[in-house]
Structure formats: structure tokens, C-alpha cells
Amino acid sequence: MANLGELLNSTPPQYLTESDIVSSPYHVKVIKHIFHRHIVLQYPVTNTLQEQVLRNLTLEMGTNEDNGYTIQTIIPALEAVYNEPSDIYAIIKRPPVKSTDKEFKFPAANLWNNLRFYIHDIDAKTNQVNNEGFPDEFQLDEVEIKIADFMRRQSVPNFSTLWAQTDNSDQYSSIVSTFSLSTVPSLKDGVNEMIKVLGMIPCENSQQVADNATKHVLFLSGQFVELGGIPVLARVRMRFSPQQGAGMELTVRSTNKFLSEALANIFFT
């Protein structure tokens, strides 16, 4: 991995299994590390069963699409003992983001992955690990490569001032979209969903929502790490009702018109 060049961005961990022990004896997350021509997927695996040790943990993975992604190397984990995460890595070559004066092409992808390992039982009386293991596998949720993975959470010192400066600016393209999130039970959940989907950082403490609020404005900023690094600003005006959920007016501004369009319409793709 030392030969992959500059690390552009790393995403927050995302569960690929259920997070409770009853539903899943193995907890697996994924962290996406974005490089110029590669993505490294880091899979922290936690074994929640005290009576066994997992050894030779690896992945079987691929994509069902012709999207330009190539799995180059899987780096296995030697062992996963009870409640101590062990990391598997997958090095994947990726196609570039392309932008012209006519279009913006982001190489989205879905990768399927199965966890494969050997189970070694632990003797309850002696606490010794049985060296005779048996193979098993565990299906994981798909890993989605999306535009938010390429968005660095980069704050700005004074969002309101910068937003006013970019209003009617010749350099910034401003794109507006309106939509509803009918399934969110509150404005706070709507705020959290917008932060997660856009991959940006809230500004001016706008992630804080008053109890029982029916209206709110969220300010977000970030940097799209491809194409030389493009600063992005977003404002989300929200209105909530228990019957209809959260109505959204999303305005995205950046120096790339097509990037602004892609982010403003992220819920329609």
C-alpha cells in the first residue's frame, strides 16, 4: 500500500453485518481509503463468540458490472480472537473521475463480498485452541462506491460569509433540488441522513436541532478530492411533519457545474 501514493480521503466505518450478537456472530465493518488510482477497503472483523477462534480470514469479492474496477490484492488476517478486531484489506484499482465542459462521470460501483475463514474451537476445560479447524464463510452486505466517499469533510471558518460571497458568483455554480425523505421520524434524523449521504461536515453547529422543531437549516462544507480538489458548499432547508416526513430544499455550490448537479441530485440516482 505504500506504493499507492497520496491518501485522498478515508470514510467513516460502515457495518456490513447486523450490529447485534443475536443477528450476527461476526461483526464486520468497511472503511474506504481513496487514492488517486486505487481504493483500499479495510474490513475490521470482530469475533463475538468466546468459544472459538477464527483463523486465515480472507475475502471472496467481485462486481457484477463492467465498471472498470479490478480487485488486485487481498491481504488476509491471520487470526480473530474474541472481541478483538482484526483487519482484512482489499486493494482495488479504480477508474478515474472524468469531467469535461459537457459532462461529469463518476465511476460508481457495487462490490459483493463474502468473508471466508477457518473456525477453531476452544476446549472449555483446558482453554486450548483446537488446531484442527474447519472452513466456513459468512455473506456480507455489498460495498457501494459512491460520490460521498470522495468528499473530504473539510470545514470553513465562516460559512455564512462564504455563502453570501458565492451568491451570484461567476466562479460558483449553484444547483437547487427539492425532495422529501418520507421515512425519517424527525428533523434530527433528516439532518443525520443528509450529512451521511453527502459526506460533508456540518458548519456553524447546524447539526444541532431543537426539540420538536418543524423547520431547520443545515450548512455543510467539504472538498471533492478528485479533479485537483474542488471546494463544495451546501445548504439544506428542511420542513418536517409527522404525516409527510421531511421536505428538503438542497442547494449545492462548487466551481464545477456538473459536480454541483451530481450532488444536488444525489437522491435521484
C-alpha positions in Angstrom: 0.0 0.0 0.0 3.0 2.3 0.4 3.2 2.5 -3.4 -0.3 3.8 -3.9 0.6 7.4 -3.5 -1.2 10.1 -1.6 -4.2 9.2 0.6 -7.0 11.5 -0.5 -9.8 10.5 1.9 -10.9 7.9 4.4 -14.6 7.3 5.1 -16.3 6.6 8.4 -16.7 2.9 9.2 -19.9 1.3 7.9 -21.4 -2.0 9.1 -21.6 -4.8 6.6 -23.4 -7.1 9.1 -26.0 -6.6 11.7 -24.5 -4.9 14.8 -26.1 -7.1 17.5 -24.7 -10.5 18.6 -28.1 -12.3 18.2 -28.4 -11.5 14.5 -24.7 -11.8 13.6 -21.9 -13.7 15.5 -19.3 -11.8 13.4 -19.3 -8.1 13.2 -17.7 -6.7 10.0 -17.3 -3.1 9.0 -15.7 -1.4 6.0 -13.6 1.7 5.8 -12.8 3.0 2.3 -9.4 4.7 1.7 -9.3 6.7 -1.5 -6.1 7.0 -3.5 -5.6 8.5 -7.0 -6.0 5.3 -8.9 -6.9 2.8 -6.2 -9.3 2.2 -3.4 -8.2 0.2 -0.3 -11.1 -1.4 1.6 -10.3 -2.1 5.2 -12.5 -4.7 6.8 -12.3 -4.8 10.7 -13.7 -8.2 11.7 -14.8 -8.9 15.3 -15.5 -12.4 16.5 -18.2 -12.2 19.2 -18.0 -15.9 20.2 -15.8 -16.8 23.2 -15.7 -20.5 22.4 -13.9 -20.2 19.1 -11.0 -18.5 17.3 -11.1 -17.6 13.6 -8.0 -18.1 11.5 -6.9 -17.4 7.9 -9.6 -14.8 7.4 -9.9 -13.6 3.8 -12.5 -12.3 1.3 -14.1 -13.6 -1.8 -15.3 -10.5 -3.7 -16.1 -9.1 -7.1 -18.5 -7.0 -9.1 -21.3 -8.0 -11.4 -20.9 -4.8 -13.6 -18.4 -3.8 -16.2 -17.4 -0.7 -14.3 -13.6 -0.6 -14.6 -12.9 -1.8 -11.0 -10.3 -4.5 -10.7 -9.6 -6.4 -7.4 -5.8 -6.6 -7.3 -4.8 -7.9 -3.9 -6.5 -9.3 -0.8 -4.4 -9.1 2.4 -5.8 -11.6 4.9 -6.0 -11.5 8.7 -4.2 -14.3 10.4 -6.5 -14.6 13.4 -9.6 -13.1 15.1 -9.9 -13.9 18.8 -12.9 -13.0 20.9 -13.8 -9.3 20.8 -10.6 -8.1 19.3 -11.0 -6.7 15.7 -8.6 -8.0 13.0 -8.3 -6.3 9.7 -8.5 -7.7 6.2 -7.5 -5.4 3.3 -8.6 -5.4 -0.4 -6.6 -3.3 -2.9 -8.7 -2.3 -5.8 -7.7 -0.5 -9.0 -10.3 2.1 -9.9 -11.2 4.2 -13.0 -10.7 7.9 -12.8 -13.3 10.6 -12.3 -13.8 12.4 -15.6 -15.0 15.9 -16.1 -15.3 17.9 -19.4 -17.1 21.1 -20.3 -20.1 18.9 -21.2 -20.3 16.2 -18.6 -19.2 14.7 -15.3 -18.6 11.0 -15.0 -18.2 9.4 -11.6 -17.4 5.6 -11.6 -19.9 4.3 -9.1 -19.8 0.6 -8.3 -21.3 -2.2 -6.1 -19.0 -4.9 -4.8 -20.2 -8.2 -3.4 -18.1 -9.8 -0.7 -18.1 -13.0 1.4 -16.0 -13.5 4.5 -14.1 -16.8 4.5 -12.2 -18.3 7.4 -11.4 -21.4 9.5 -13.2 -22.0 12.8 -11.0 -23.4 15.6 -13.0 -24.4 18.7 -11.6 -23.7 22.2 -11.8 -26.5 24.8 -13.9 -25.3 27.7 -11.9 -27.2 30.3 -8.4 -26.6 29.1 -8.9 -23.3 27.3 -6.7 -24.8 24.5 -7.4 -24.0 20.8 -8.1 -27.0 18.6 -5.6 -26.9 15.8 -8.0 -28.8 13.5 -10.1 -26.1 12.1 -13.0 -26.3 9.6 -13.8 -23.9 6.9 -16.8 -21.6 6.9 -18.0 -18.4 5.2 -20.3 -15.5 6.0 -22.0 -13.3 3.5 -21.6 -9.6 3.9 -23.6 -6.7 2.6 -22.4 -5.2 -0.7 -19.9 -2.3 -0.6 -21.2 0.7 -2.6 -18.6 3.1 -4.0 -20.3 6.4 -4.2 -19.6 10.1 -4.7 -19.7 10.8 -0.9 -16.7 8.6 -0.5 -14.7 11.1 -2.5 -15.8 14.0 -0.3 -13.3 15.1 2.4 -15.0 16.6 5.5 -13.4 20.0 5.3 -14.8 22.8 7.4 -14.7 26.5 6.5 -14.2 29.2 9.2 -17.3 31.3 8.5 -19.9 29.5 6.4 -22.5 32.3 6.3 -19.9 34.9 5.0 -18.6 32.5 2.3 -22.2 31.5 1.3 -23.0 35.2 0.8 -19.8 35.7 -1.2 -20.7 32.9 -3.6 -24.2 34.1 -4.2 -24.5 35.1 -7.9 -20.7 34.3 -8.3 -19.4 33.7 -11.8 -17.0 31.1 -10.4 -19.5 29.0 -8.4 -22.3 27.0 -10.0 -25.4 26.8 -7.7 -27.8 23.9 -8.3 -31.1 23.5 -6.3 -33.2 20.4 -5.9 -36.3 19.7 -3.8 -37.4 16.3 -2.5 -38.9 14.5 0.5 -37.5 12.0 3.0 -40.8 10.4 3.9 -39.3 7.7 6.2 -37.3 9.9 8.7 -39.1 10.2 12.0 -37.7 13.6 12.9 -35.8 16.6 11.7 -32.7 15.3 13.6 -32.8 12.1 11.7 -33.2 14.1 8.4 -30.1 16.1 9.4 -28.1 12.9 10.1 -29.2 11.4 6.8 -28.1 14.4 4.8 -24.7 14.5 6.5 -24.2 10.8 5.8 -25.3 10.8 2.1 -23.4 13.9 1.1 -20.2 13.0 3.1 -19.7 16.6 4.2 -19.2 18.3 7.5 -21.8 20.5 9.3 -20.8 24.1 9.9 -21.9 26.6 12.5 -23.3 23.9 14.8 -26.1 23.5 12.3 -26.3 19.7 13.0 -28.0 20.6 16.3 -31.7 20.6 16.0 -34.1 22.0 18.6 -36.5 19.5 20.3 -39.8 19.3 18.5 -38.6 21.7 15.7 -40.6 21.7 12.5 -38.1 23.8 10.5 -34.3 23.8 10.3 -31.4 24.9 8.1 -28.3 22.7 7.8 -25.0 24.1 6.5 -22.4 21.7 5.0 -18.9 22.0 3.5 -16.3 19.7 2.1 -13.8 19.1 -0.6 -14.2 16.7 -3.5 -10.8 15.1 -3.6 -10.6 14.4 -7.3 -10.1 16.8 -10.2 -7.5 18.7 -8.2 -9.7 19.2 -5.2 -12.9 21.1 -5.5 -14.4 23.0 -2.5 -18.1 22.4 -2.1 -20.8 24.2 -0.1 -24.3 23.0 0.6 -27.4 24.4 2.3 -30.4 22.3 3.2 -33.7 23.9 4.2 -35.9 21.5 5.9 -39.6 21.3 7.0 -41.0 18.4 9.0 -44.4 17.0 9.6 -45.3 13.5 11.1 -47.6 12.8 8.1 -45.2 13.6 5.3 -41.7 13.3 6.8 -39.0 15.9 6.0 -39.3 18.1 2.9 -35.9 19.2 1.7 -34.6 22.1 -0.4 -30.9 21.3 -1.2 -28.6 23.9 -2.7 -25.1 22.9 -3.7 -22.4 25.2 -4.9 -19.0 24.4 -6.3 -16.7 25.6 -9.1 -17.7 22.5 -11.2 -21.3 22.8 -12.5 -21.6 19.0 -13.1 -20.3 18.1 -9.7 -22.9 20.5 -8.2 -25.6 18.8 -10.2 -24.5 15.4 -9.2 -24.6 16.2 -5.5 -27.8 18.2 -5.7 -29.5 15.2 -7.4 -27.8 12.5 -5.3 -31.2 11.2 -4.0 -32.4 10.7 -7.6 -29.5 8.4 -8.8 
